[in-house]
Amino acid sequence: MLEVFQEAPACRVGETELAEANYVAVSNKLKLVAIRTLLGIVMLATASCAGSQPHVNNVQVANQGLQGTWVLKSYRPLMSLDVPLAALVNPQLGQMRVTVQGTQMTVQGPGVQVVRAYQVLQADGVFATIAISAPTGESVRVSISIEGNVLTFRPLDAPWTGEGTLQRL
């Protein structure tokens, strides 16, 4: 009977050591999760303070630079337009007016009058990328640069890929 009594405390000690080891392991995992979470929050806060603010300012500057009325001076498609599209574009040169007010563009020219929403996707100095949305939900991405009173645009999506210029009125 004495042997049984001596084995029982040994088992209890082993169980206690195992429980303490499990507690330490769980505690260390929780500390690691807490440190990772805190590090993630600090990184997000640092990125939002350092990275997003200039981006928002650049977008605002690009939006302000687009405001006003422009006239289409040139357009050179990257690939030849099919006959109906070419017939639509050619008479617009020197005639089509693009008025930008807020986040809307009103385009008026011979046989054309449309209103489209646009959004500046990114901006950096004189360069920006905008998305012009159609009522169908589709959008065309356009790379732009403004130097003085000339806006150079490069549609990035077919069928309008190419390059053109608008002159501020």
N, C-alpha and C positions, 0 to 999 in steps of 0.2 A: 504494500500500500504506500509505503514511503516513496517507492520509485515512481508511482503514478503521480503523487503530489509534486515531485520534482520535475516531471515532464510537463505538467500543466503550466507552471509559471514560465517555462521556457517557450511554450507555444504562445502564451499571452505576450511575452516580450517580443517574439517574432511578429505577432499580429500588430502590436503597438508600433514597432519599427516600420512595418510595411505601411501602416496607416499614416505615420509621420512622413514617410517617403512620398506617398501619394499626395499628401497635403502640400508638401514642398513643391512637387512637380506641378500640381494644379496651380498653386500660388505663383510659381515662376511663369507658367503659361499665361495666367491672367495679367501679370506684370508686363510680359512681352506684348500681349494684345493691347494693353493700355498705352504702352510706349509707342507702338506702331500707330495706334489711333491718334495719339497726341501729335506724333510726327506728321501724319497725314493732314491733320487740321492745320498745323503750322505751315506745311508746304502749300496747302490750298490758300491759306490767308496771305502768305507771302506772294504767291503767284497772282492772286486777285489784286493785291495792292500794287505789285510791280508790273504785271503784264497787262491787265485788262484796262486800267485807267488810260494809258496812252492810246490803246486801240480804240476806246470809245471816243477820245478826243479826235483821233484821225478820221474816224467815221463821221463825226460831226463836221469837221472841216471839209471833208469830201462832199457831204450833203449840201453845205453852204455854197461850195464852189459850183455845184451843178444848178443851183437856183437861177431862174431867169429864162430868157427866150433865146433860142439858138436857131440858125438856119443851116440846112444841109449843103455843104460845099462840094464834097466828093465822096465817092464810095467805090472801092475796087474789090470785087469779090475774089476770094482765093481761088475758087473754081467757077467756071462760067455758070451763070444762072440759067435755068430753063426759060423758055420764051415768055411764059406768063409772068414770072417773077421779074425778068429783065424789063418787060413792058410796064410793070408797076414801078420799078425803081428809077429808070432813066428820066422820066418827066419830073421827078421830085428834086433833082439837083438845082440848087439855087431858089427853090420854091418852098420846100417842106420846112415847116417851123416846128420846133420842139420846145414846148414851154414846160419847165420843171417848177412845180410849186409843192412844197412839202415833200411828200413821198409819192407824188403822182406826176406822170408825164402825159401831156396832151400833145398829140402829133397831128398836124394839119398840113395837107398838101393837096395837089390836084387829085381828086377822087379818093382821098384818104382822110379820115378823121377818127382817131382812136384815143382812148384814155387807158393808160396802163399804170399799175403800181410798180414801184421799184424799191430795191433795198440795197444798201451798200454792204457787201459781204466782208470786204477787207479794204483797208486803205493805208498807204504809206507815202507820205509826201505828196508828189503830184500824180502818183499812180493809185488806181483803185480798181476793184472788181465789183460790178453790180449785177444784180439779177432783176430782169424785167419780167413781170408776171403777166400772163394772158388770163382772160376770164376762165379758160378751161382748166387752169391750175398749172399748166406747163410754164416753164420759164426759160429765158435765154440769158446766159451769162455773158457779160461784156466787160472786157478790160478797157479802161479809159485812162487818159492822161490829159491834164489841162495845163497849158502853158500860155499865159496871157489870156487872150480872148479866143484861143483855138482849143477845141476839145478833139482829141484823136481817139477814135473808138475802134476796137477790134472784137467783133462778136466771136465767141468761143464755141458756139453750137451751130450745127448745120441747120438750115441751108445758108445761113447768113455769114459764115466765116469769111473774113477779109479785113479790110481796113477802110475807114472813112474819116472825114473831118466835119465838125460843126463849127460855125463862127458865131460868137456871142453878138447879139444885136444890142 
